[in-house]
Amino acid sequence: MRVLLVGGGGREHALALGLAGDAAVSALIAAPGNPGIASVAELRSVNASDPAAVAALAVETAADLVVIGPEAPLVAGVADAVRAKGIAVFGPSGEAAQLEGSKAFAKDVMTAAGVPTARAYVCTDEESTARALDEFGAPYVVKDNGLAAGKGVVVTDDRAAALAHAAECGRVVVEEFLDGPEVSLFVVTDGEAALPLLPAQDFKRIGDGDTGPNTGGMGAYAPLPWTPPSLVDDVMRDVVHPTLAEMRRRGTPFSGLLYVGLAMTAAGPRVIEFNARFGDPETQVVLALLETPLGGLLHAAATGTLAQHPPLRWRDGAAVTVVLAAQGYPAAPRTGDVITGADRPGIIHAGTARRASDGALLSAGGRVLCGTATGPDLAAAREAAYALVGTVELAGSQHRTDIAAAAVDGRITIPG
Ligand code: AMP
């Protein structure tokens, strides 16, 4: 099977490692890829959000399967353009990707499907925003309606800051605050059949103890020792299958990866958000534990044959990933600094580039790379992941020191 992987961040590096490790994958091409992906795939340049360009590349490379990593190409309709060439695609249509592309659309689907989520209003002016904020009270939650790379959400006790964020965004979703630890559950689906992966937790804020602004994600771990044993079954029954049924009913079935972001509240799991693709950096830990060959799994989802796929197999133990971010991230990341010590197994590249003159590795994004490690338990995996990032040198870099710490210490509790 020849696979074309679209994207060039840490998620795609993790996907590339999984696909390259599948004996059924005879050729792996990544576009545009990154210097880390280059060690396991042939790189091609492409504008990943240009449907015609990606479809042409899929034909040119004789791909049997196209895997689309990031959300922007999905929302732009890249999967539709590739499918129109008769090539199997892992990733939803542009219409189905609106589950991520529009928070208002996602809320509408959740309401129709009876999915437990925060009460919310869609607001486009100051008056309606203020009314919604006052109805729910602090902490205030204001979400940009459109794609914002995980940074469009403001959660604050400061009413003026909440109003200012709404004014900046234009169209927002204002919703009630959900109190409880968060879980990311990835579900592979062909639109009807659905296979859940291991639940993971990520760390959205830049600072230790969940302080500072939201980021794309600063680290992750799996599995979660503190969740109730019935969690995955409950979420498949109450969230995933009703949502997939509602999408089919609308004539826009969702296939690919449904990312369910949950808050474990006193009243039970509540959906915080849907994404239409693998999450970054949770993918790094989830795939590090997946034993089932990745190419075959994604191909089954892309070809509507997931119901015949064997049950997933997982490695024992745990995985942790720690993100190394550039100085100034998330507000104004500095790029172009030399990175040393990154060429080793377990280092996943996200925002890196090679200097043309001498091949030196440079920082080229906010989240630069992450160190991913497994271990017999969470404590061992955590230690190994920190040892790994500790070997990397990047001037001014930042990373959280508390990834998975509360879980290791048994300090995570579900309210109620
Ligand atoms: P989202 O982009 O919707 O995932 O939101 C980003 C982050 O903001 C989430 O991971 C949560 O940490 C936080 N957040 C979003 N919605 C809520 C909510 N209703 N209550 C509490 N926190 C939220």
Boltz pocket constraint, residues with backbone or C-beta under 6 A from the ligand:
constraints:
  - pocket:
      binder: B
      contacts: [[A, 118], [A, 141], [A, 143], [A, 150], [A, 151], [A, 152], [A, 153], [A, 155], [A, 175], [A, 176], [A, 177], [A, 178], [A, 179], [A, 182], [A, 204], [A, 214], [A, 261], [A, 272], [A, 273]]
      max_distance: 6.0
